[in-house]
Amino acid sequence: MRILSWNCQGLGSPWTGQNLRKLVREQAPTVCFLMETCLDTEGFNTLYGDFAFQNKIIVKYPDGGGGLAFLWKDDIKLEVVNYTVNHVLAKVTEEDGVVWFMTGFYGWPETQQKFKSWKLLEHLKTFVEEPWLCFGDFNAILHSSKKQSTRQPQTAQIDAFQEAFDSCQLEDIGYKGYPFTWTNKRPSDANTRMRLDRAVATKGWIDNFPISNVVHLLPHASDHIPITIHVQKFRRQNRRADRGFKFEESWLLWDDYEA
């Protein structure tokens, strides 16, 4: 199973739409989680109703901002448990009967509202049993090294984020690729880059899917880069090479993208 997660920052733009179609075509995700879509169900169906996903949940803020789209194919047995404008929680049943939970998560971007993200995460924990995978744009960093800026990160926010993960028994499952997933696109000393997008999981999920991996893709029409989570239990023989990119290429393309 391959999961695509991307804060696309508005799917009404033709340029963003072209990039999304390219991503879906190249990555062939089974599940696609999109954030800040700015589209309601009607708008999404008008622009992307031809996508090869048989199932979807579309959530949108009443004021026109934000919005989530959670799409999945019939290839997997998935049941949506609950959702809000900041998350979609689903239960997955594997062919061998193994049951696990996945959450597409979008954290509050405003500093004074971030505590709501951690309260929501802890609340979701009450609905799930191990194993649990959670991915998306958390709008927070776990370590000062995950921010490149002349402005220092807020230690209290980092500590609160880590405490929420500890409370939910979630741990970062790492990544391949460029170390930052968001940039403010400003030049020189005004530029800030952070790793806001990630995938985390409980030990039970990691034990069940030990060779799963997260890849930071190339930038596409947003100040967030897309990420993919390749869910794997064991290594297949003669499998095709992972769709991804070389680390050195990502550095060059990101810099070109901002120029």
Number of C-alpha atoms within 10 A of each C-alpha: 14 17 20 25 25 26 25 23 20 20 23 14 10 11 12 17 17 13 17 20 13 13 18 15 12 11 17 16 22 19 23 21 26 26 27 23 24 23 24 18 14 11 15 16 13 11 14 15 13 9 12 15 18 12 12 16 14 22 24 21 16 11 7 12 13 20 24 28 24 22 21 20 16 12 11 14 13 20 12 16 14 13 19 16 19 24 27 24 21 19 18 17 14 11 9 6 8 10 17 20 23 21 26 25 30 26 23 18 13 9 11 8 11 18 17 13 22 22 11 16 20 17 12 17 15 9 11 17 13 15 19 25 26 22 25 26 27 24 21 26 22 20 16 13 11 17 22 17 14 10 11 9 18 13 13 9 17 15 14 16 22 19 14 18 20 13 13 19 17 21 17 15 18 12 17 16 20 21 18 19 25 22 20 14 16 12 10 8 9 11 14 18 19 22 24 21 26 27 26 21 24 21 18 17 22 20 12 16 16 16 13 20 18 22 22 23 24 21 21 20 17 19 18 24 24 26 28 26 23 20 19 16 15 11 10 8 6 6 7 7 6 10 12 18 15 11 14 10 12 19 15 11 13 17 11 10 14 13 9
